[in-house]
């Protein structure tokens, strides 16, 4: 996925984020970290979290070349473990939740880090069967169940597109009440 595609997908869920603090959980090499940086602007902050140190070096190098943009913090950690994050306006999880055996616990932990009115944006595959690439599929209906368990508002699917790997990607957003 290129930068334009990532921004387009996120903008459907995040029409306004200027100056906000967002986390990209399971950031990889930063496709959605860079998209978030475009949305939060120079006054915002993006925290990229991943357990892959090599991938995070890519994000650090990009951030160093874009010092006039938002603050980019890089955290080497497993998103399934306890995360020491500040209060957040939002979280993006793109193709991450389907790797977690216990997504309910992770979403509850993340929801507690959200400011009132904060949002979780999930990008996942619709209609996938378990495989080694998507071991724990999270359909939009399953995300609705998980969001309710985490105390989030009912998610809205705001965009979808064909996946390069077959099937369809969906973008859903759920929020913290208040």
BADORO-327901 format. One record per residue (C-alpha): residue number from 1; x, y, z; residue in three letters. Coordinates in nm, 2 decimals, padded with zeros to 4 digits. Example, Ala and Ser with C-alpha at 12.3 -4.5 7.8 and 13.67 -1.06 7.14 Angstrom:
% residues 2
[1; [01.23; -00.45; 00.78]; ALA]
[2; [01.37; -00.11; 00.71]; SER]
% end
This chain:
% residues 178
[1; [00.00; 00.00; 00.00]; UNK]
[2; [00.14; 00.34; -00.09]; UNK]
[3; [00.12; 00.66; 00.12]; UNK]
[4; [-00.17; 00.81; -00.08]; UNK]
[5; [-00.38; 00.49; -00.03]; UNK]
[6; [-00.30; 00.48; 00.35]; UNK]
[7; [-00.40; 00.85; 00.39]; UNK]
[8; [-00.72; 00.80; 00.20]; UNK]
[9; [-00.82; 00.50; 00.41]; UNK]
[10; [-00.74; 00.68; 00.73]; UNK]
[11; [-00.91; 01.00; 00.63]; UNK]
[12; [-01.24; 00.81; 00.60]; UNK]
[13; [-01.21; 00.73; 00.97]; UNK]
[14; [-01.02; 01.04; 01.09]; UNK]
[15; [-01.15; 01.35; 00.91]; UNK]
[16; [-00.99; 01.58; 01.16]; UNK]
[17; [-00.68; 01.51; 01.38]; UNK]
[18; [-00.47; 01.83; 01.35]; UNK]
[19; [-00.26; 01.87; 01.66]; UNK]
[20; [-00.37; 01.53; 01.82]; UNK]
[21; [-00.17; 01.25; 01.96]; UNK]
[22; [-00.21; 00.91; 01.79]; UNK]
[23; [-00.05; 00.57; 01.82]; UNK]
[24; [00.02; 00.33; 01.53]; UNK]
[25; [00.02; -00.01; 01.70]; UNK]
[26; [00.20; -00.28; 01.50]; UNK]
[27; [00.36; 00.00; 01.29]; UNK]
[28; [00.59; -00.22; 01.09]; UNK]
[29; [00.80; 00.00; 00.86]; UNK]
[30; [00.56; 00.29; 00.90]; UNK]
[31; [00.30; 00.31; 00.62]; UNK]
[32; [00.03; 00.42; 00.86]; UNK]
[33; [00.27; 00.61; 01.08]; UNK]
[34; [00.35; 00.84; 00.79]; UNK]
[35; [-00.02; 00.86; 00.70]; UNK]
[36; [-00.10; 00.96; 01.06]; UNK]
[37; [00.18; 01.22; 01.04]; UNK]
[38; [00.00; 01.38; 00.75]; UNK]
[39; [-00.32; 01.39; 00.94]; UNK]
[40; [-00.20; 01.52; 01.27]; UNK]
[41; [00.02; 01.79; 01.12]; UNK]
[42; [00.32; 01.96; 01.26]; UNK]
[43; [00.15; 02.03; 01.59]; UNK]
[44; [00.06; 01.66; 01.65]; UNK]
[45; [00.24; 01.35; 01.77]; UNK]
[46; [00.25; 01.00; 01.64]; UNK]
[47; [00.38; 00.71; 01.85]; UNK]
[48; [00.49; 00.41; 01.64]; UNK]
[49; [00.49; 00.08; 01.83]; UNK]
[50; [00.63; -00.24; 01.70]; UNK]
[51; [00.84; -00.53; 01.83]; UNK]
[52; [01.06; -00.54; 01.52]; UNK]
[53; [01.36; -00.32; 01.58]; UNK]
[54; [01.47; -00.33; 01.21]; UNK]
[55; [01.13; -00.20; 01.10]; UNK]
[56; [01.14; 00.08; 01.36]; UNK]
[57; [01.48; 00.19; 01.23]; UNK]
[58; [01.30; 00.26; 00.90]; UNK]
[59; [01.05; 00.49; 01.08]; UNK]
[60; [01.33; 00.66; 01.28]; UNK]
[61; [01.52; 00.73; 00.95]; UNK]
[62; [01.20; 00.87; 00.79]; UNK]
[63; [01.13; 01.09; 01.09]; UNK]
[64; [01.48; 01.23; 01.09]; UNK]
[65; [01.43; 01.34; 00.73]; UNK]
[66; [01.10; 01.51; 00.82]; UNK]
[67; [01.19; 01.71; 01.13]; UNK]
[68; [00.94; 01.99; 01.03]; UNK]
[69; [00.65; 01.74; 01.07]; UNK]
[70; [00.49; 01.62; 01.39]; UNK]
[71; [00.68; 01.46; 01.67]; UNK]
[72; [00.74; 01.09; 01.59]; UNK]
[73; [00.82; 00.86; 01.89]; UNK]
[74; [00.92; 00.51; 01.83]; UNK]
[75; [00.86; 00.24; 02.09]; UNK]
[76; [00.99; -00.12; 02.06]; UNK]
[77; [00.72; -00.33; 02.23]; UNK]
[78; [00.48; -00.60; 02.16]; UNK]
[79; [00.13; -00.46; 02.12]; UNK]
[80; [-00.01; -00.76; 02.32]; UNK]
[81; [00.19; -00.67; 02.62]; UNK]
[82; [00.14; -00.39; 02.87]; UNK]
[83; [00.21; -00.06; 02.69]; UNK]
[84; [00.33; 00.25; 02.86]; UNK]
[85; [00.16; 00.51; 02.65]; UNK]
[86; [00.03; 00.86; 02.73]; UNK]
[87; [-00.33; 00.95; 02.70]; UNK]
[88; [-00.42; 00.92; 02.33]; UNK]
[89; [-00.66; 01.09; 02.09]; UNK]
[90; [-00.66; 00.78; 01.88]; UNK]
[91; [-00.50; 00.45; 01.78]; UNK]
[92; [-00.46; 00.29; 01.45]; UNK]
[93; [-00.43; -00.09; 01.42]; UNK]
[94; [-00.38; -00.19; 01.06]; UNK]
[95; [-00.36; -00.57; 01.00]; UNK]
[96; [-00.25; -00.63; 01.36]; UNK]
[97; [-00.55; -00.76; 01.55]; UNK]
[98; [-00.57; -01.08; 01.35]; UNK]
[99; [-00.23; -01.18; 01.49]; UNK]
[100; [-00.35; -01.16; 01.85]; UNK]
[101; [-00.49; -01.47; 02.02]; UNK]
[102; [-00.66; -01.25; 02.29]; UNK]
[103; [-00.78; -00.94; 02.11]; UNK]
[104; [-01.04; -00.86; 02.37]; UNK]
[105; [-00.78; -00.80; 02.64]; UNK]
[106; [-00.56; -00.59; 02.41]; UNK]
[107; [-00.86; -00.37; 02.31]; UNK]
[108; [-00.95; -00.32; 02.67]; UNK]
[109; [-00.60; -00.21; 02.75]; UNK]
[110; [-00.59; 00.03; 02.45]; UNK]
[111; [-00.94; 00.17; 02.53]; UNK]
[112; [-00.82; 00.27; 02.88]; UNK]
[113; [-00.54; 00.48; 02.71]; UNK]
[114; [-00.79; 00.68; 02.50]; UNK]
[115; [-00.90; 01.03; 02.60]; UNK]
[116; [-01.28; 01.08; 02.62]; UNK]
[117; [-01.40; 01.09; 02.26]; UNK]
[118; [-01.08; 00.91; 02.15]; UNK]
[119; [-01.10; 00.66; 01.86]; UNK]
[120; [-00.97; 00.33; 01.76]; UNK]
[121; [-00.93; 00.28; 01.38]; UNK]
[122; [-00.91; -00.08; 01.28]; UNK]
[123; [-00.80; -00.20; 00.93]; UNK]
[124; [-00.86; -00.57; 00.88]; UNK]
[125; [-00.97; -00.83; 00.64]; UNK]
[126; [-01.34; -00.91; 00.59]; UNK]
[127; [-01.44; -01.27; 00.54]; UNK]
[128; [-01.10; -01.44; 00.58]; UNK]
[129; [-01.06; -01.79; 00.71]; UNK]
[130; [-00.78; -01.86; 00.95]; UNK]
[131; [-00.44; -01.91; 00.79]; UNK]
[132; [-00.08; -01.87; 00.88]; UNK]
[133; [-00.10; -01.51; 00.75]; UNK]
[134; [-00.42; -01.43; 00.93]; UNK]
[135; [-00.44; -01.67; 01.22]; UNK]
[136; [-00.72; -01.50; 01.41]; UNK]
[137; [-00.95; -01.32; 01.16]; UNK]
[138; [-01.14; -01.02; 01.28]; UNK]
[139; [-01.45; -00.96; 01.07]; UNK]
[140; [-01.64; -00.63; 01.11]; UNK]
[141; [-01.90; -00.83; 01.31]; UNK]
[142; [-01.63; -00.97; 01.54]; UNK]
[143; [-01.49; -00.62; 01.58]; UNK]
[144; [-01.83; -00.50; 01.70]; UNK]
[145; [-01.83; -00.77; 01.97]; UNK]
[146; [-01.48; -00.69; 02.08]; UNK]
[147; [-01.55; -00.31; 02.09]; UNK]
[148; [-01.86; -00.37; 02.31]; UNK]
[149; [-01.64; -00.59; 02.54]; UNK]
[150; [-01.38; -00.31; 02.56]; UNK]
[151; [-01.64; -00.04; 02.64]; UNK]
[152; [-01.62; 00.13; 02.31]; UNK]
[153; [-01.90; 00.27; 02.10]; UNK]
[154; [-02.04; 00.04; 01.82]; UNK]
[155; [-01.79; 00.06; 01.53]; UNK]
[156; [-01.88; 00.21; 01.20]; UNK]
[157; [-01.72; 00.07; 00.88]; UNK]
[158; [-01.62; 00.38; 00.69]; UNK]
[159; [-01.43; 00.24; 00.40]; UNK]
[160; [-01.34; -00.08; 00.22]; UNK]
[161; [-01.12; -00.18; -00.07]; UNK]
[162; [-01.00; -00.49; -00.24]; UNK]
[163; [-00.69; -00.64; -00.07]; UNK]
[164; [-00.38; -00.71; -00.28]; UNK]
[165; [-00.37; -01.04; -00.10]; UNK]
[166; [-00.73; -01.14; -00.19]; UNK]
[167; [-01.06; -01.05; -00.03]; UNK]
[168; [-01.14; -00.71; 00.11]; UNK]
[169; [-00.99; -00.48; 00.36]; UNK]
[170; [-01.23; -00.28; 00.58]; UNK]
[171; [-01.17; 00.03; 00.79]; UNK]
[172; [-01.38; 00.07; 01.10]; UNK]
[173; [-01.38; 00.32; 01.38]; UNK]
[174; [-01.50; 00.29; 01.74]; UNK]
[175; [-01.47; 00.55; 02.01]; UNK]
[176; [-01.45; 00.59; 02.38]; UNK]
[177; [-01.77; 00.73; 02.52]; UNK]
[178; [-01.75; 01.07; 02.69]; UNK]
% end
